[in-house]
């Protein structure tokens, strides 16, 4: 089901504005109308899809600049003229990022293990 123009504008406003009230005001709608629409499955699906698409675009942009950001941090760490506090801060950020990446890998592996266990239980007819 396609949304009306008012609902499409409301979805856009919800993505751009900090509150439901501000989004409703931007569209010339009552806040309760927008809240009611958020309870509608089709509207909610459209809104969630738009939010996910916006988030995906943000992640893609972040990926394109992350190597540049890391280069900046490494340059600060290796710059003999940089203040020690700046070097320490840059090193701490790099280490934190490395830990975060490693943790994400561990969590992915844990998810795989949990799915495998659930699959085995399902095959054996055992309830979780």
NORGI-V15240 format. One record per backbone hydrogen bond with DSSP energy under -1.0 kcal/mol. CO is the residue of the C=O (numbers start at 1). NH is the residue of the N-H. E is the energy in kcal/mol with one decimal. If there is no record, write none. Layout:
BEGIN
co-><CO:CO>
nh-><NH:NH>
e-><E:E>
END
This chain:
BEGIN
co-><4:5:6:7:8:9:10:11:12:13:19:20:21:22:23:24:30:31:32:33:34:37:40:41:42:43:44:45:46:47:48:49:50:51:52:53:54:55:56:57:58:59:60:61:62:65:66:67:68:69:70:71:72:73:74:75:79:83:84:85:86:87:88:89:90:91:92:93:94:95:96:97:98:99:100:101:102:103:104:105:106:107:108:109:110:111:112:113:114:115:116:117:118:119:120:121>
nh-><8:9:10:11:12:13:14:15:16:17:23:24:25:26:27:29:34:35:36:37:38:40:44:45:46:47:48:49:50:51:52:53:54:55:56:57:58:59:60:61:62:63:64:65:66:69:70:71:72:73:74:75:76:77:78:79:82:87:88:89:90:91:92:93:94:95:96:97:98:99:100:101:102:103:104:105:106:107:108:109:110:111:112:113:114:115:116:117:118:119:120:121:122:123:124:126>
e-><-2.4:-2.6:-2.0:-2.5:-2.3:-2.6:-2.6:-1.6:-1.5:-2.8:-2.1:-2.8:-2.7:-2.2:-1.5:-3.1:-1.7:-2.5:-2.5:-2.5:-2.1:-1.6:-3.0:-2.5:-2.2:-2.9:-3.2:-2.4:-2.3:-2.6:-2.5:-2.4:-2.3:-2.4:-2.7:-2.2:-2.0:-2.6:-2.4:-2.2:-2.5:-2.5:-1.6:-1.3:-1.5:-2.2:-2.3:-2.2:-2.0:-2.1:-2.7:-2.6:-2.2:-2.4:-2.2:-1.0:-1.2:-2.1:-2.8:-2.4:-2.5:-2.7:-2.6:-2.2:-2.4:-2.6:-2.4:-2.5:-2.2:-2.3:-2.5:-2.4:-2.3:-2.8:-2.3:-2.0:-2.3:-2.7:-2.2:-2.3:-2.5:-2.4:-2.0:-2.4:-2.8:-2.4:-2.4:-2.6:-2.4:-2.7:-2.5:-2.5:-2.4:-2.3:-1.8:-2.9>
END
